[in-house]
Amino acid sequence: MGAVTPLGLDVETSWTRLIAGESGAGPITHFDHSDYKVHFACEVKDLDPTDWVDRKDARRMDRFTHLILAAARQAEADSGIEVAKEADRIGASIATGIGGLRSFQECYDTLITRGPDRVNPFSIPSIIPNLGAGWVSIELGTRGPLMSECTACAASNMAIGDGTDAIRLGRADVMICGGTEAAVNEVGIAGFAAMRALSLRNDDPERGSRPFDAERDGFVMGEAGAALVLEELEHAKARGAKIYAEVAGYGLSSDAKHITEPDPTGPVNAFTMALGDAGVTVNDIDYINAHATSTPVGDTSETQMLKLALGEEAAYKTPVSGTKGATGHCLGAAGAIEAAFTILAIRDGKLPPTINYEVADPTCDLDYVPNEARDADVKVAVSNSFGFGGHNACVVFKRFED
């Protein structure tokens, strides 16, 4: 696995800070936000893209590509896979919700202030969402299936699911799967603020993202890149690979209702499908990493959905946490980060906390692992991701037992 998140520039640092109950939120540094309603976000700090890619190429890429290349290179090293030896059997499935939003901003600014002849010729390749996946393939040398899911906040869970299916179908032996987003910029903050989706706790950024809390007032914009190396089991065992967990099940569905208002029915279908694919029941689940964006409507809807999917008895017994309290909402990268956290919960027997949970909401009354990490024996865990437009994707992970 590999990750660059608002909590750290690698997986273990991010996980350690998450378990400690820390927040990645702070004042925005990427642009002058004096005239904006929102003045804080969960940024990735101190990333030098030239640690991971040639300086000349880095200048031709958007930040969302820098983030996923750092994560993918880390995942490649952690896995020990030698891509060049079997490049045709190794693919990538890299998601994003928006793509090169910063490059779009820069292209538009140049067009307006300097004219069309001064627009950067690399603008379009920097903007288009598939170039995160494209650059991962180019830089790592993969020649197998190459996919780029662009399904809002469900995107990187779908990338993991699609990568799993590519292996199951025999199209690849190894898939590098993940997601990336870099929307902390003028367009991203102004646009989501105009929707009234963002928290306005400008005086207390670290407490802005508060999943399931009664005083939640919106999500905190985050940015990140995360990647997992998925591998067919016998292929992994043959080379002595370190195995964190098994991807056991994947489910996806749609709402067909409204672009932003959640409906519990669609997520229930995805969740149930994932459990069926994994061959587990609701009583087997030891932990759920919720989508939990910290929006008033979204968190209530997900609580309703879990009660419907699990049945109320199991719902009240199953620990659920919202790790976006620490990372903010990283949009198309969220599922990949949260998949890594879910896998580490299995590895370490630790449930990450839902930080900033202070005031109980009667519409959100499950066990949200409030504020402090908890020891637990985690054999089966589920990660939920739901996106604008009614995209729903759930992934089930199991402890690997040979």
N, C-alpha and C positions, 0 to 999 in steps of 0.2 A: 504494500500500500504506500501511497505518497499523498501529501497534502500541504498546501499553504493556506492558512486560514487567519481570521482576525485574532486567533489565540496563539499562533506561532507559525514558524516557517517549516515545520515538519510534523509528522503524525504524532510522535511521542510528546513533543512539547504541547501541542494542541490538546491532546488527551489529558496530560497532567494538569494543565490549567483548567480544563473543563471539570475534571473530578474535584479540583480544589474550589470550585464555585466562583471562578473569576469571570469577568466580562471582557469582551474585545471591543467594546464601544468607546468612543471618544470624539472630540471635535473633528470635523472634516478638515483634511489637509490638502485634498486633491484640487480644490478650486476655491475661489473667493465666494463665500456663501452669505455675505453680509446682508444681501437683500432677500434672502430666502426664508421661508417659514421654519425650515428644519436645518439645524446647524451641527448635527452629529450623525455618525454612522459607524459601522464595524468594518474598518479598513484593514487590509493586509499591510503590515508595517515592515519597512526596511528590505523589501525584496529587490535584489539586483538581478534583472533578467539575464545579464551577461554571465552570471554563474552557471547558467543552464543552456545558453544558446549564443552563437556568434554575434558580436556586437552589430555587424552590418545587417544581419537578418533581423535582429531584435528591433531595429529601427523601422523595419517594414511590417511589424506586427502590432496589433492592438494589445492592450493590457490583458484582455481576457485570454489571449493566446499565451502571453508570458506566464500567466498563472497555471494553465494546464500543462505547459511544457515542464515547469518546475516540478509539478506533482507527478507527471508521467515519468520523468527521469528518476525521481526518487523511488517510484513503484518498480521501475525496471531494475534498479540496483537492489532493492529489497528482495525482489523475487529471484534474482540470480539468473533470469532467463537470458539466453544469448540469441537475440533476434536474428542476427545475420545468418545463423546456422539453419534456420527454418522459416525464413521470412514469409514464404507463401502460405504457411499454416498459422501465421500470427496476424491478428487483425486489431482494429480499434473501434470503439463505440464511445464517442465523446459528445456530450450534450452541452447545450447552453440555452438559456431562455431568450436572450436578446442578441448576443454577439457583440460586435465591435462598436458599442455605443459611444465610447470616447472618440474613436476615429470618425464616427458619423458627425459628432459635435465639431471636431476640428475641420472636417471637410466643409461643413456648412458655414462655419465661421470664416474660413478662407474664401469661399465662394462669395459671401456677402461683402467682406471687407476688401478683398483684393481682386475679385473677378474670376471667371471660370478658367482662364488660362493658367492660373496659379494654383489650381487644385492639385494636391499630391497624387501622382499616378498610382501610388500604392493604396489610395483611399479605399477603393472597392474591395480589393483582397483583404484589407484590414477589417472591413465592416462585416462582410458576409459571415453568417453564423457557422457555416461548415468548415471554415479555415482553422478553427481550434482543432478539429479532428484531422484536417488536412496536414497541418504542421506537425502534429504528433506522429502521423504516418511518415512524413518526410524525414523528420529528425531522428526517429527511432528505426526507420527502415522497414516498417511492416508492409507486407504486400497482400495480406489476406483481406477479409471483408472490412470495409470502412464505412461507418455510419455516423450520422450527426443528428441526434434527436433535438428538436426545437419545440418542446411542448411545455413552455413556461416552467412553473415550479415543480412539475412532475418529471422534467426532462432527464435528469441523471439517474433516477430510479428506472426509467425506461431504458436508458443506456445500459444499465446493469442487466436488466431483463432481456434486452435484445442480444447482448453479448452472450448471456447464458444460452439463449435459444440457438445462436450461431454455432456454439459448441455442441449442443445436443443434436443439431441437425447434421453435424459432420462437416460443416463449412470451415471450421478452424479448430485447432487444438488449444490455442491461447487467444484471449481477447483482453486488451487493455481498455478498461471501461471507467468512465467517470464523467465529471462535469465541471464547468467553469463559468464564472460571471464576474464582470467588472462594470457595475452600473452606478458606482459612486461618482457621479459627474453631474453637470448642470442639467442635462436632459432627464437623467434618471431620477434625481432628487426632485426637480420641479414637477415632473410628470406624475410621480407617485404621490407627492404632496397634494397636487391638485385633485387627485382621486380621494383624498382624505384617508389614505391607507397608512401613512407614516405616523409614528409616535411624535408628539410635540414636547417631550420632556427635555427640552434643551438645557435646563438648569441641572439635570442629573442624568447624563447619558448612560452611565453604567446600569441604571435601574429602568431604562426606557423599554427594553424588551422584557415582557413579563407574561409569558404564556400562562393561560388559564386563570390568571389573577383577576379579581373583580375590577381593578382599576386600570387594566390594560387599555391603551388608547391607539393601538396601531403597531405595525412592525418597524424594526430598525433596519435600514438598508445595510446589507453586508456584501462582501466580495470574497471569492475564494476559488481555489482549484483543488480537485481531489481525484485520485485515480486508484483503481483496484486492478490487479492482474488476476483474471479468472483463467482457470486451466482445467482441462479434462483430467479426471482423477488419475487414471493409469499413466498418463503422460507426466503428471506432476510427481507421482511416486517413482517413476523410472529414473528421474533425474535427482531424486532426493530433495524435492522442494519443501520449504517450510510452509505448512498449511495452517492458516489462521482459523478457517471455518469453511463450511459448505454452503453454497447458494442452493437452497432446497426448493424454493417455490417463488413464483412470479404471477401476479395478477394485475390486470388492467381493465379499465372500463371508462365510460363517458357519462356525463350528466344529461346532456341534451335539454338544458333548462335555461341557463343564464351565464353570461361570460364571467361574472365575478361573484355572484351570490352562491355559496355552496349549498348542495343538496345531499343529505346523508345517504340517499339511496345508491348513488353511483359508487362512492367509496366503499360501501358495504359489499357491493358486487366484486370490486377489485380485491378487497381483503379476503372475502370468502374464496375467491378463485385462487389466490395465493396459498391459502391454507390447504385447499384441495390438491394443488400441484405439489405441495411439500409433503402431503400425506400425514398431516397433523391435525389435531382438533383444538378447539379453543382452550381446553384444559391443559394442553401441552405447552402453551405460551408462557414463558417466564418473564418477558419484558417486551414493551412496545416503545419504539422511538416515534413519537407523534409528529405530524406535520407542524402543528402548534405554532402558528406564525405570530401570535400575540395580538390578533385582531379580535374585536368583540364578537363578531358574527362567526368567524372561522373556528375559533376554539370551542364555542358552544356547539357548533355543528359537528365538529369532530368527536366531542364527548357523546353526543347523541348517536353518532355513527358507531362508536365503539360499543355502546350499550346494545345497539341493534345487531351488530356483527357477532359479539361475544355472548349475548344474553346478559341480563343485569347481574346475575350472581357471579359469573366469571369476570365481568367488567369491573366490579368492585374489588375483586381479589387480585387483578393483574396490574403490576406496576407499569406506569406510563410516564415518560418524561419528555419535556420539550426543550431540546438543547439549543434552540434558537434564542433562548434567553441569554446565552453566552456568545453566540456567533452572529446574532442578527439573522435576517433572512437573506440567504445568498442565492435566492432565485434558482436559476438552472443548475447551480452547483450544490444546492442544499441536500438533495438526495444522496449524492456521492459522499459528502462529509458525514452525513448522518449514518450512512451504511458503514463507514469506517468506525464511527463511534459505537454502533450496534455490535459490530464484530469484536471490538475491544472490550465491550461489556461481557461478551461470551468468554474471551480470552482471560480476562482478569477477575471475573466474578464481581464486577462493580457496576452498579447502576448509576449513570450520570444524573446529576440533579437538575431539576427545573428551578433555576435561580430567579430571584425577585418575586417569588410566590409569597405574598404577604396577607392578602385579603381574600377570603374564600368567596367564590361565586356560586350561588345555588344552582346555576345552570352548568357548572363545571365541578362535579363532586366526586371524581375518581381519585385514585392514589397517584399523585403526580410526582412522587419522590421530591418533596419540596426542599430546596435550598442546600441540602447536604447529600453527598453520594452515599450509597447504601451497598453493603456486601450482599451478594446473592449468588445462588447457583444457577447460572443461565445456560440452558441447553438449547432452547429455541427462542428466537427473538424476531420481531417484525419491525420493518421500517416503512412508514407511510409517507407518501408525497402526493399532493393534489395541486393542480394548476389552473390558472385562468382558462376559460373556455370549456371547463368540465373534464379535464384530463385527470385520471386517477391511476396511481401505480403503487403497488405494495410488493415488497420483497421479504421473503422469509429466509433467515440464516439459522443454521444449526451448528452446534459444536461438532467438529469432525472426530469420528471414532472409527479407527481402522478395523 
